[in-house]
Amino acid sequence: MQTKKKILQRIENFDPELFKVLKNALSRQISTLSLIPTDSAASPFSSYLKGSALGNDFIDYRSAEHHSSLEKLARSRACELFGAEHAILRLGNTSAANRVVFQTFAQSDDNILSFNLRKREYCTGDQMNYFFVKFSLEPDTFRFNFDKIRALALATKPKIIICSPVNYPKNIDYAKFRKIADDVGAILWLDIGQNAGLIASKKIPSPVKFADVVTFTASDALHGPQTGIILCKKKFADALDKKVIETGHVSLKKNVLAALAITFAEAGCEAYEDYSEQVLENARALEKGLKRAGAQLMCSPTENHLVLAQLPPNVNGELLAKKLAQANLLVKPEVFMTSNDKISYPVLRLSTLDPTTRALKANDMQKVGETLGKFISSPQNQAEIDAVGKIIRKMVENQPLFSEEWLPDAESQDFDSDLMMTAMVHWRL
């Protein structure tokens, strides 16, 4: 603790302008409650390793056939956690992972059958000129019509079928997507996004055994470093590994690999299972609170961490989000699309990942739901904004960014004081 304090004091003295940015970020995070799915603090274990002395080392391999022991450890843990045949951990973000998958399996002008045209935003440049075909949920049931999707696949013969259900709070029959992909000879690609945590803890069904490729990030739900991760069938491992190298992802940072390795270990422990169960309980409580306040929900009841609150026609989602941000409550407005391009719904895409990370429980989330639901139907004036802000600040003022209850239990052992002394001497602290 003294070492950390001394570093911060030196940063403040040396670079007060940057220190102010750090201080403001910490203050904002502590006083704000985020219901945005991609927001959730990293585990202290992962954060420490990412900032450790391992950051002074990196591995530079030009061949996908050579891997460090640290990379092998992280890869084996990822495969074991998700039941995958191969894992790629060299990518710095999901955008890089997406481009690697596209460039491995598709060529210019190929058809891509995509849920709500997901991933099209990543396709820019001469090598990524694909024709996207949309499939979606039916407007009357908010479910997939697999006969309709199969007919569309047979008609368009896509090279890749993409299902990225990051906006869908229901479980999916992945076996039916597998059958459609097999019928048309397509690669089945699942991007599981923030569902990765609930899949890792086996709280919701996993697509890994059905998909050819699965992508996600180790951050947010898994509380790890910001990276892009690819899981795949063994028969595609060489092709994907080769494309990773060809696209310049050859520098491996030991600190990130270590952070990934411990992230996968944490996600397999009992504490993370408890965390995941609380995420689900909190999502149901958030729904309950919204309903009590008269808000309209879509695809309810939720089966994962997501809750979709439908916005009234006279409410602008972007403006609503800005007003709630003034009240220290962060939400994400989106458009819920259907298979009929003329039918869509403005919604708030809400998640209980970050509130659960901060140790909020079901009673808290029900209150958040009631508060949010009442605000949606209110005049949304300054008095209403101030009232919401008062509730939120009181709720989070004493909450940690990452609750210790989600850290794995381990038997106490003698701390390696020699190792710490070596580090302190190295840094002259």
C-alpha positions as CSV (number, residue, x, y, z in Angstrom):
1,M,0.0,0.0,0.0
2,Q,2.8,2.4,0.9
3,T,4.6,1.5,-2.4
4,K,1.4,2.3,-4.4
5,K,0.9,5.6,-2.5
6,K,4.4,6.6,-3.2
7,I,4.1,6.0,-6.9
8,L,0.9,8.0,-7.0
9,Q,2.5,10.9,-5.2
10,R,5.4,10.9,-7.7
11,I,3.0,10.9,-10.6
12,E,1.0,13.8,-9.1
13,N,4.2,15.8,-8.5
14,F,5.7,15.0,-11.9
15,D,2.6,15.2,-14.1
16,P,-0.3,16.9,-12.3
17,E,-2.3,17.3,-15.5
18,L,-2.3,13.6,-16.1
19,F,-2.9,12.8,-12.4
20,K,-6.0,15.0,-12.6
21,V,-7.3,12.8,-15.4
22,L,-6.7,9.7,-13.3
23,K,-8.3,11.2,-10.3
24,N,-11.4,12.3,-12.2
25,A,-11.8,8.9,-13.8
26,L,-11.7,7.1,-10.5
27,S,-14.1,9.6,-8.9
28,R,-16.5,9.2,-11.8
29,Q,-16.4,5.4,-11.7
30,I,-17.0,5.2,-8.0
31,S,-20.0,7.6,-8.1
32,T,-21.6,6.1,-11.2
33,L,-23.7,3.0,-11.7
34,S,-23.5,1.6,-15.2
35,L,-26.1,-0.7,-16.8
36,I,-24.1,-0.7,-20.0
37,P,-23.1,-4.3,-20.9
38,T,-19.5,-3.6,-21.8
39,D,-18.8,-1.8,-18.5
40,S,-17.4,-3.9,-15.6
41,A,-14.2,-3.6,-13.6
42,A,-11.3,-5.9,-14.1
43,S,-10.4,-8.4,-11.4
44,P,-7.6,-7.2,-9.0
45,F,-5.7,-10.4,-9.9
46,S,-5.9,-9.6,-13.6
47,S,-5.1,-5.9,-13.1
48,Y,-2.1,-6.7,-11.0
49,L,-0.6,-9.1,-13.4
50,K,-1.2,-6.8,-16.3
51,G,0.7,-4.0,-14.5
52,S,3.4,-6.4,-13.1
53,A,7.1,-6.8,-14.1
54,L,5.9,-9.2,-16.8
55,G,5.1,-6.1,-18.7
56,N,8.8,-5.6,-19.3
57,D,8.9,-8.8,-21.4
58,F,7.4,-9.8,-24.7
59,I,7.7,-12.7,-27.1
60,D,8.0,-12.1,-30.9
61,Y,7.3,-15.1,-33.0
62,R,6.9,-15.1,-36.7
63,S,5.7,-18.7,-36.8
64,A,2.4,-19.8,-35.4
65,E,4.0,-23.2,-34.6
66,H,6.0,-21.7,-31.7
67,H,4.4,-20.7,-28.5
68,S,5.7,-19.7,-25.1
69,S,4.9,-21.8,-22.0
70,L,2.8,-18.8,-20.8
71,E,0.8,-18.7,-23.9
72,K,0.3,-22.5,-23.8
73,L,-0.9,-22.2,-20.2
74,A,-3.5,-19.4,-21.1
75,R,-4.6,-21.3,-24.2
76,S,-5.1,-24.6,-22.3
77,R,-7.1,-22.9,-19.6
78,A,-9.3,-21.1,-22.2
79,C,-10.0,-24.4,-24.0
80,E,-10.7,-26.2,-20.8
81,L,-13.1,-23.5,-19.5
82,F,-15.1,-23.3,-22.7
83,G,-14.7,-26.9,-24.0
84,A,-12.9,-25.6,-27.1
85,E,-10.5,-27.5,-29.3
86,H,-8.2,-24.5,-30.0
87,A,-7.8,-20.9,-28.7
88,I,-6.1,-17.8,-30.1
89,L,-5.2,-15.2,-27.6
90,R,-2.8,-12.9,-29.6
91,L,-5.4,-10.3,-30.6
92,G,-5.6,-7.0,-28.9
93,N,-9.4,-6.4,-29.4
94,T,-12.5,-7.9,-30.9
95,S,-12.2,-5.8,-34.0
96,A,-8.9,-7.5,-34.8
97,A,-10.4,-10.9,-34.1
98,N,-13.3,-10.2,-36.5
99,R,-11.0,-9.2,-39.3
100,V,-8.9,-12.4,-38.8
101,V,-12.1,-14.5,-39.1
102,F,-13.4,-12.8,-42.2
103,Q,-10.1,-12.9,-44.0
104,T,-9.6,-16.6,-43.1
105,F,-12.9,-17.8,-44.4
106,A,-14.3,-15.3,-46.9
107,Q,-13.3,-13.7,-50.1
108,S,-14.4,-10.5,-51.8
109,D,-18.1,-10.5,-52.9
110,D,-18.9,-13.6,-50.8
111,N,-22.4,-13.7,-49.2
112,I,-22.5,-13.4,-45.4
113,L,-25.7,-14.3,-43.6
114,S,-25.7,-12.3,-40.4
115,F,-28.1,-11.8,-37.5
116,N,-29.2,-8.1,-37.8
117,L,-26.2,-7.5,-40.1
118,R,-23.8,-7.8,-37.2
119,K,-20.1,-7.5,-38.1
120,R,-20.7,-5.5,-41.3
121,E,-19.3,-2.5,-39.6
122,Y,-15.9,-4.1,-39.5
123,C,-15.8,-4.8,-43.2
124,T,-13.8,-2.0,-44.8
125,G,-11.1,-2.2,-47.4
126,D,-10.6,-4.0,-50.7
127,Q,-10.1,-7.4,-49.0
128,M,-13.3,-7.2,-47.0
129,N,-15.9,-6.3,-49.6
130,Y,-18.7,-8.8,-48.7
131,F,-22.4,-8.9,-49.5
132,F,-24.4,-9.1,-46.2
133,V,-27.8,-10.7,-46.0
134,K,-29.9,-10.1,-42.9
135,F,-31.8,-12.5,-40.8
136,S,-33.5,-11.6,-37.6
137,L,-36.2,-12.3,-35.0
138,E,-39.8,-12.4,-36.1
139,P,-41.8,-9.3,-35.2
140,D,-44.8,-11.2,-33.8
141,T,-42.9,-13.7,-31.6
142,F,-39.4,-12.2,-31.1
143,R,-38.1,-15.6,-31.8
144,F,-36.1,-17.1,-34.7
145,N,-38.0,-18.8,-37.5
146,F,-35.5,-21.4,-38.4
147,D,-37.4,-22.6,-41.5
148,K,-37.3,-19.1,-42.8
149,I,-33.6,-18.7,-42.0
150,R,-32.8,-22.1,-43.7
151,A,-34.6,-21.0,-46.8
152,L,-32.7,-17.8,-46.9
153,A,-29.4,-19.6,-46.5
154,L,-30.3,-22.1,-49.3
155,A,-31.1,-19.1,-51.5
156,T,-28.0,-17.1,-50.8
157,K,-25.4,-19.8,-50.2
158,P,-23.4,-17.8,-47.6
159,K,-19.7,-18.5,-46.9
160,I,-20.3,-17.6,-43.2
161,I,-23.4,-17.5,-41.0
162,I,-23.0,-15.1,-38.1
163,C,-25.1,-15.2,-35.0
164,S,-24.2,-12.6,-32.5
165,P,-27.0,-12.5,-29.9
166,V,-25.5,-9.7,-27.8
167,N,-28.9,-7.8,-27.9
168,Y,-31.0,-10.8,-27.1
169,P,-32.0,-11.8,-23.6
170,K,-33.1,-15.4,-24.5
171,N,-31.2,-18.7,-24.9
172,I,-30.7,-19.9,-28.4
173,D,-31.0,-23.3,-30.1
174,Y,-27.5,-23.4,-31.5
175,A,-28.0,-26.9,-32.8
176,K,-30.5,-25.6,-35.4
177,F,-28.0,-23.0,-36.6
178,R,-25.4,-25.8,-36.9
179,K,-27.8,-27.8,-39.1
180,I,-28.4,-24.9,-41.4
181,A,-24.7,-24.2,-41.8
182,D,-24.1,-27.8,-42.6
183,D,-26.9,-27.8,-45.2
184,V,-25.3,-25.0,-47.1
185,G,-21.6,-25.7,-46.4
186,A,-21.1,-22.4,-44.4
187,I,-18.8,-21.6,-41.5
188,L,-20.9,-21.0,-38.4
189,W,-19.5,-18.1,-36.4
190,L,-20.9,-17.2,-33.0
191,D,-19.9,-14.0,-31.2
192,I,-21.0,-14.4,-27.6
193,G,-20.0,-11.0,-26.4
194,Q,-20.9,-10.3,-22.8
195,N,-22.6,-13.7,-22.5
196,A,-19.1,-15.2,-22.3
197,G,-19.1,-15.2,-18.5
198,L,-22.5,-16.9,-18.1
199,I,-21.4,-19.5,-20.7
200,A,-18.1,-20.1,-18.9
201,S,-19.9,-20.7,-15.6
202,K,-22.4,-23.0,-17.4
203,K,-25.4,-20.8,-16.4
204,I,-26.6,-20.6,-19.9
205,P,-26.1,-22.9,-22.9
206,S,-22.8,-22.8,-24.8
207,P,-22.4,-22.6,-28.6
208,V,-18.8,-23.8,-28.6
209,K,-19.5,-27.4,-29.6
210,F,-21.8,-26.3,-32.4
211,A,-19.8,-23.4,-33.8
212,D,-16.8,-23.5,-36.1
213,V,-15.6,-20.2,-34.6
214,V,-16.5,-18.3,-31.4
215,T,-15.3,-14.8,-30.6
216,F,-15.5,-12.7,-27.5
217,T,-13.4,-10.4,-25.2
218,A,-11.8,-11.3,-21.9
219,S,-12.9,-7.9,-20.4
220,D,-16.4,-6.9,-19.1
221,A,-18.1,-10.2,-18.1
222,L,-14.9,-12.2,-17.5
223,H,-13.1,-9.3,-15.7
224,G,-9.9,-9.8,-17.6
225,P,-7.8,-7.6,-19.9
226,Q,-9.2,-6.0,-23.1
227,T,-8.3,-8.5,-25.8
228,G,-10.0,-10.3,-28.6
229,I,-10.3,-14.1,-28.3
230,I,-11.0,-16.7,-30.9
231,L,-12.1,-20.3,-30.2
232,C,-12.3,-22.7,-33.1
233,K,-12.5,-26.3,-34.2
234,K,-9.1,-28.0,-34.5
235,K,-9.4,-28.4,-38.3
236,F,-9.4,-24.6,-38.6
237,A,-6.6,-23.9,-36.1
238,D,-3.8,-23.8,-38.7
239,A,-5.6,-21.5,-41.1
240,L,-6.6,-19.0,-38.3
241,D,-3.1,-19.1,-36.7
242,K,-1.5,-18.4,-40.1
243,K,-3.8,-15.4,-40.7
244,V,-3.1,-14.0,-37.2
245,I,0.6,-14.0,-38.1
246,E,0.0,-12.6,-41.6
247,T,-2.0,-9.7,-40.2
248,G,0.9,-8.7,-37.9
249,H,-0.2,-10.1,-34.6
250,V,3.2,-11.5,-33.7
251,S,4.1,-9.6,-30.5
252,L,3.0,-11.4,-27.4
253,K,3.0,-9.5,-24.2
254,K,3.7,-11.7,-21.2
255,N,1.7,-9.5,-18.8
256,V,-1.4,-9.8,-20.9
257,L,-1.0,-13.5,-21.3
258,A,-0.6,-13.9,-17.5
259,A,-3.7,-11.7,-17.0
260,L,-5.6,-13.9,-19.4
261,A,-4.4,-17.1,-17.7
262,I,-5.6,-16.0,-14.3
263,T,-8.8,-14.7,-15.8
264,F,-9.7,-18.1,-17.1
265,A,-8.7,-19.7,-13.8
266,E,-11.0,-17.3,-11.9
267,A,-13.9,-17.9,-14.2
268,G,-13.7,-21.6,-13.4
269,C,-13.9,-21.2,-9.6
270,E,-16.8,-21.2,-7.2
271,A,-16.7,-17.5,-6.5
272,Y,-17.3,-16.8,-10.2
273,E,-20.1,-19.3,-10.3
274,D,-21.7,-17.4,-7.4
275,Y,-21.1,-14.1,-9.2
276,S,-22.9,-15.5,-12.3
277,E,-25.8,-16.7,-10.3
278,Q,-26.1,-13.2,-8.8
279,V,-26.0,-11.6,-12.3
280,L,-29.0,-13.7,-13.3
281,E,-30.9,-13.0,-10.1
282,N,-30.1,-9.3,-10.4
283,A,-31.4,-9.2,-14.0
284,R,-34.7,-10.8,-12.9
285,A,-34.9,-8.2,-10.1
286,L,-34.2,-5.3,-12.6
287,E,-37.0,-6.6,-14.7
288,K,-39.3,-6.7,-11.7
289,G,-38.6,-3.1,-10.8
290,L,-39.1,-1.9,-14.3
291,K,-42.5,-3.6,-14.5
292,R,-43.6,-2.2,-11.2
293,A,-42.8,1.2,-12.5
294,G,-45.0,0.6,-15.6
295,A,-42.1,0.1,-18.1
296,Q,-42.7,-2.1,-21.1
297,L,-40.2,-5.0,-21.5
298,M,-39.2,-6.9,-24.6
299,C,-38.3,-10.7,-24.7
300,S,-39.2,-11.0,-21.0
301,P,-38.5,-12.8,-18.8
302,T,-34.7,-12.5,-19.4
303,E,-32.6,-15.7,-19.5
304,N,-29.2,-14.0,-19.2
305,H,-27.7,-10.7,-18.0
306,L,-29.7,-8.5,-20.4
307,V,-32.9,-6.6,-19.9
308,L,-34.6,-4.7,-22.7
309,A,-36.8,-1.8,-21.7
310,Q,-38.9,-0.5,-24.6
311,L,-39.1,3.2,-24.9
312,P,-42.3,5.1,-25.5
313,P,-42.7,6.6,-29.0
314,N,-42.2,10.2,-27.6
315,V,-38.9,9.4,-25.8
316,N,-35.6,10.0,-27.5
317,G,-33.2,7.3,-26.3
318,E,-30.0,9.3,-26.9
319,L,-31.4,12.3,-25.0
320,L,-32.7,10.1,-22.2
321,A,-29.2,8.5,-21.8
322,K,-27.6,11.9,-21.6
323,K,-30.1,13.0,-18.9
324,L,-29.5,9.8,-16.9
325,A,-25.8,10.3,-17.2
326,Q,-26.2,13.6,-15.3
327,A,-27.8,11.5,-12.6
328,N,-24.8,9.1,-12.6
329,L,-26.8,6.3,-14.2
330,L,-25.4,5.0,-17.5
331,V,-27.7,3.2,-20.0
332,K,-27.3,2.2,-23.6
333,P,-30.1,3.1,-26.1
334,E,-30.4,0.9,-29.2
335,V,-32.9,-0.1,-31.9
336,F,-34.3,-3.6,-31.6
337,M,-34.6,-4.9,-35.1
338,T,-36.9,-7.6,-36.5
339,S,-37.0,-9.6,-39.8
340,N,-39.4,-6.9,-41.1
341,D,-37.4,-3.8,-41.9
342,K,-40.4,-1.7,-41.3
343,I,-40.8,-2.9,-37.7
344,S,-38.3,-2.0,-35.1
345,Y,-38.4,-0.8,-31.5
346,P,-36.4,1.8,-29.5
347,V,-35.0,0.1,-26.4
348,L,-32.6,0.5,-23.5
349,R,-30.2,-2.4,-23.5
350,L,-29.5,-2.9,-19.8
351,S,-27.1,-5.3,-18.1
352,T,-26.5,-6.4,-14.5
353,L,-22.8,-7.2,-15.0
354,D,-21.3,-4.1,-13.5
355,P,-23.8,-3.7,-10.7
356,T,-23.1,-7.2,-9.6
357,T,-19.4,-6.7,-9.8
358,R,-19.9,-3.9,-7.4
359,A,-21.8,-6.1,-5.0
360,L,-25.3,-4.8,-5.6
361,K,-28.0,-7.4,-4.9
362,A,-31.5,-8.2,-6.0
363,N,-33.2,-5.6,-3.7
364,D,-30.8,-2.9,-5.0
365,M,-31.5,-3.8,-8.7
366,Q,-35.3,-3.8,-8.2
367,K,-35.0,-0.3,-6.8
368,V,-32.8,0.7,-9.8
369,G,-35.5,-0.7,-12.1
370,E,-38.3,1.2,-10.3
371,T,-36.2,4.4,-10.4
372,L,-35.4,4.0,-14.1
373,G,-38.9,3.0,-15.0
374,K,-40.4,6.0,-13.3
375,F,-37.9,8.3,-14.9
376,I,-38.8,7.0,-18.4
377,S,-42.4,8.0,-18.0
378,S,-41.7,11.2,-16.1
379,P,-41.3,14.8,-17.6
380,Q,-37.5,14.1,-17.3
381,N,-36.9,17.6,-16.1
382,Q,-34.0,18.7,-13.9
383,A,-35.9,18.0,-10.7
384,E,-36.4,14.4,-11.9
385,I,-32.8,14.1,-12.9
386,D,-31.7,15.3,-9.4
387,A,-34.0,12.8,-7.7
388,V,-32.5,9.9,-9.7
389,G,-29.0,11.2,-9.0
390,K,-29.6,11.3,-5.3
391,I,-30.8,7.7,-5.2
392,I,-28.0,6.4,-7.4
393,R,-25.2,8.2,-5.5
394,K,-26.5,6.9,-2.1
395,M,-26.6,3.4,-3.5
396,V,-23.0,3.3,-4.8
397,E,-21.1,5.7,-2.6
398,N,-19.7,2.9,-0.4
399,Q,-19.6,0.2,-3.0
400,P,-16.2,-1.1,-4.4
401,L,-15.5,-1.1,-8.1
402,F,-14.8,-4.9,-7.7
403,S,-16.2,-6.6,-4.7
404,E,-13.8,-8.9,-2.8
405,E,-16.6,-11.5,-2.4
406,W,-16.0,-12.4,-6.1
407,L,-12.3,-13.2,-5.5
408,P,-11.4,-16.9,-5.3
409,D,-10.8,-18.3,-1.9
410,A,-7.3,-19.7,-1.3
411,E,-5.4,-21.0,1.7
412,S,-3.1,-18.3,3.2
413,Q,0.6,-18.9,2.6
414,D,3.7,-17.1,3.6
415,F,4.1,-14.1,1.3
416,D,7.3,-14.1,-0.8
417,S,8.9,-11.0,0.9
418,D,12.2,-11.6,-1.0
419,L,10.3,-11.2,-4.3
420,M,8.7,-8.0,-3.2
421,M,12.1,-6.6,-2.0
422,T,13.6,-7.4,-5.4
423,A,10.8,-5.5,-7.1
424,M,11.2,-2.5,-4.8
425,V,14.9,-2.4,-5.3
426,H,14.4,-2.6,-9.1
427,W,12.1,0.4,-9.0
428,R,14.1,2.2,-6.3
429,L,11.1,2.5,-4.0
